[in-house]
């Protein structure tokens, strides 16, 4: 009899995984972390922290994005160093009981080192690891992970690889959607929304930095696609610094022939199309389009200007490099609470452009809400 009870319990466990592990759930988490950096970097191992958002595609498969920040120094303790990491991973879930799940993950890591040379570089690595998730309630779980990051080359030594190890522990909260099949209809709706998050950018004289970005958008949905228009503004916490070419300049932070520029904010107008491949309460989406980005009120250092004409020419040069058009790509998740209301989170990547004050690609991670103000498709109410 005892063996029969154990067998029935095991079969029930396999057939019915814990509710918080089922498909169409979203995991929000925070964690503390410890990092062991590659020995060739001569950086002290240190503690950091970060956040996680994950989407359960099925009972066994999860897609997740994590962000981590680690302040440290070199081994001599003479240089402050910051390490920012954004990772994307595919996670496989292996339920051991109704409360314990083992995890195996693999994916990509983008690591940004700063603030000064030689620690002002970026690395792209593959990652893999193991972990566990222990539920302490219907919506709450403790989670621990160990991950290794690998790259076949090294920024300091030839014929050497790069290896980093991260251990993290924290807690997660699971959004469990209402019963599937309620059939929220989000087709042919006019949505107005607001979003906020973080904007990651760099210039030709400073490494990547994070700044807050806020904005609003307009979304017109069809059956599986939508027209997207947005206006956003990044609010830089400190003045960004860059240099522009100016043969009339006698000195700058990098020498003659260049001119220093400072600016404080950036605004962006976006147009594009989003696609919603599935029609569910929790649905992934992706899109592409183009954007007009403008650096606001850039100021050229004209302390060495000898004439008014030279000052006017310097101002014209910097304003010529303050706005450009870009392509963008977006991917995210949307939770439909009802036909009228949904919440979302997305990641956005913009292309780079020559002769622009912001150098290379920019990255944006945001969350927000959308509210429908009615249908965008009028029905036929009268025959003529």
N, C-alpha and C positions, 0 to 999 in steps of 0.2 A: 504493500500500500504506500509506504514512504517513497519508494522509487517511482511509483505511478504519479504521485503528487509532484515530485521534482520534475518528471518528464512533462507533465501538463504545464507547469510553470515555465519551463524552458521554451516550449512551443509557443505559449502565449507571448513571451518576451520577444521571440524572433518575429512573430506575426504582427505584433503591436508595439513598435518602438515608442519611447517616451514622447509625449505630445509635443514638447518643445523641440524635438529633433525632426519633426515631420517637415515635408516640403512646404514651400511658400511661407516660411517664417523668416524674420529678420533678426539678427543678433547685433546688439549694440554693446560694446565693451570698453573698459578702460583697464590699464595694466601698468605695473612697474616692471622695469627691465634691467638686466645686467649685460654688458657687452664686453667681449674679449676681442680686441682689434688685432689685425695682422701685426706680427712682431716687427716687420720691416718698417711700419709707420712710426715707430717710437712714440706711441700714444699710450697714455695710461688707460687701463681698463676702467670702466665706470658705470654708474647707475643712471638710468633715464626713465622715461615714461611715455605712454602713448595711448592711442585710441584705435578701436576696431569697428568696422561695420561688415556684416556678412549676410549673404542671401542663401537660404537652403533651397537649391534647385530641386532636390529630391530628398528622400530619407537618408540616402547615403552620400550625396554629393553637395558640397557647399563652395560658393565663391566668396572670397573675402578680400578686403582692402584694409591695411593697417598703416598707421603713421607713428613714427617714433622719434624722439628728440633726446640727445645725449650731450650734456656739457662736460668737457674734460680738458686736459692740458697735455702738453708733451711730457716726456719722462723727466726732463729737467725742471718742469714746473714753471717755465718762463713764458710760455705761449698759451693763451686761452684758445680752445678749439671747440667748435660746435659741430655736431653730426646730426643731420636730418635724414630720415629714411622713410620712403613710401614704398610699400610692397603690395603686390597682388599675388594671390595664391589660390590653387585648387585644393580643397580639403576633402579627404575621404573619411567618413564617420563609421566607426565599428562599435555598436552598442554592446556593452558587457553586462549591463543590468538596466533596470528602469531608471536608474539615476546616474550611471557611469558610462561614458563613451570615450573610447580611445580614438586619437586623430592621427592621420598621416597627411602631410601637406607638401606642396612643391609649387614654385612659381618664380617671380621676377622681383628684384629689389633695385630701387633707384636711391643711391646714397650721395648726399651733398656734404662736403667737408668745407669748413671755413674757420677762421675769418681771414687769415693772412697766409702768404706763401711761407713754407711750401705746402701748407694745408688749405689750399683753395682749389680743390679739384672735385670732379664728379665721377662716380663709378656706377656701372650697370652690372649686376650680378644675378646669377640664378640662386635660388634658395630651396632648401628642403628640410623637413623636420618632423618631429613626433610630439604628441601632446595628449592632454586629457581634458574632459569637461565633466564636472560633478555637479548635478542639480541639487540645489538646496530648497527649491520651491518650484512651482509650476512655471514661473517666468524667470527665475534667477538661477545662475550657475556659477561655480568657481571654475577658472580655467588656467592651465599651465602649459607652456610650450617651450621647446628647445629647437632652435633652427640654426643651420649653418648656411653661410653665404659664400659663394665661390665665383672666382673669375680666373681665367687661365693666364692672365698677364698681371704685371705689377707696375704701379706708377713710378717706383724708385729703382727697381733692379730688373735687368734683363734676365730672361730664362727663369723667371720665378712667378708663382701664382699668388693670388690674393685670397685670403680666407678669414672670415669673421664668424663669430659664434654669438648668438643671442639667446638668453634665457629670460622668460617673462612669466609673471603670475598676476592674475587680476580677477575681475568679476564681469559677468555679462548679463544683460537683460534681454529677454526674447519677446518680440512683438508676435503674438499669435493671432492671425486674422480670424474674422468671423467664419462661420461654416461656408465652405466653398459651394459654388453653384447658386449664389444669390443673384448673380447676373447683373451686377452694376453696369449700366450702359453709359460709357464715356464717349460714345461716337457722336460726331456732329455737335460739339459743345464749344462755347466761347469761354475760355478760362483766363482769368487774371490772377497773377501770382506774384509772390515776393520771395527772394532768396538772399542768403548771406553765407559767408564762409571765409576761406583763406586764398590769397593770391600769391603765387610763388614766381618771382622775377629776378633778373640780374641785369647788370650793366657791364660795359667794357672795363670798368675799374673796381667793381664790387661783386662778390659771389651772390648766389641765390639767397633771398630773404623772404620771409613770410609777412604779409600784411593783410588786414581785414578788407573784405570786399562785400558790398551790398548792392541790391538792385531790384528791379521788377521786370515782369515779362508778360507777354500776351500769347496765348496758345489757342489755335483753332484746330480742332480734331476732326479727322475723317474716320474711316473704319480702322485702318492700321497705321495711318500716318497723321502728321500734324504740322502746321505752319508755326514757326517759332520766331518771335521778335522780342529782344530784351535790351534793356538799358542798365548798365552797371557802373559803379565807381569804386575804385580801390583807394583806400585812405592810408597812405604811408605813415607808419609810426615815427620814422625819422627821415630826414631828407636823403633822397637817393643822389648819388654822385656818379657822374660820367664825364668823358672828355670827347670833344669833337675836333676834327681837323680844321685849323685856321692858320694859314701861313703868316697872317699879320700878328699873331700872338708871340710875345717875347718869352713868356714863361707859363708853365702850368705844373700840375702835380707830376707829370711825366716828361716835362721838358718843353723847349720852344717848338712852335709850329702846331701846338694844340691849345685848346682852351677848356678850362673846367666849367662844368654845368651842374647845377643842382635843381631838383624839382621835388614836388611833394605829393602829387596825386595823379591818378590816371582814370580816364573814363572810356567806356566801350559800348558801342552800339552793334548789336548782333542780329543777323538774319539767317534763317536756315530751315531745314526740314528734319523732324524727328520721326522715327519708326518704332512702333509697338508690335513686335512679332507675336506676342501672346495676349489673350484676352482673359486676364485673371485679376483677382483682388490685389495680388502683388505681382507686378510685371516689370521685366527689364525693358530698357529702351536705349536707343542710340540715335545719333544724328550727326549732321555735318552742315556747314554753311560758311559764310564769310562775316568778318567783323571789321569795323572801323575803330581803331584804338588811337587815343590822343593823350599825350602827356600834358598835364595842365600847368601853366605858368612856369615854364622852365626859365631859369635865370643864368645867364653867362657871366662868368667872372671877368670883369673888365677893369680890374685894378691897374692893369698895365696899359690901358688904352690911352693914347696921346691926343686923339682928336675925337670930336663928336661923330664924324663920319665912320671912324673905326668902331665906335661903340654901336652905331646903327647896323653896320655890316655884321658885327658879332651877334646881335640880336636876331638879324635875319637868318643867319646860318643855323642858329639853334632852333628857331621855329620851323625851318624847313625839315628838320629831323624829329619833330615832335609828334607827327601823325603818320600812320600808314594803314593799309588794308591787309587783312590776314585771312587765312583759312582756319577753320576750327573743326575739331572732332569731339564728340560728347558721348559718354556712356553712363548709365545710372539705373536706379530702381525707383519705382513709384508704387505707393500704397493707396488703393482706392477705398476710402472709408465709406463713400457713397457716390452717387452720380455727380453730386455737386462739389464734394470736397475730396482732395487727395493731397498727400505729402510725398516728398521725393528727396533724393540725394543724387548728385551726379559729379563726375569728374570731367573737366574740359581741358583740352590741349590746343594751343594756337601755334601756328607756324611762325617761323622767324622771318625777319626782313632786314635788308641791308640799309645802312644809314638811318637807323632808328635808335632813339635813346635807350630803349629796352632791348637788350641783346638776346639772341637765341630764342628758344621756345619759352612760353609762359604756361604755367599750370594753375588750375583753379579747382578747389574742392568745396562744394556748396550743398546746402540743404534748404528746403523751403516748403511752402504750401501753395496750392492752387484752388481757386473757387470759381465754379461755373456760374455765369450770369444768365444762362439760358441756352437754347438750341441755336445752332448756326445754320440750320436747314429748315426752311418754312414748308409746312405741309400744305396740300391742296384742300381748301375748305369749301370751295364753291365751284360749281360747273358753270361754264358760259357757253 
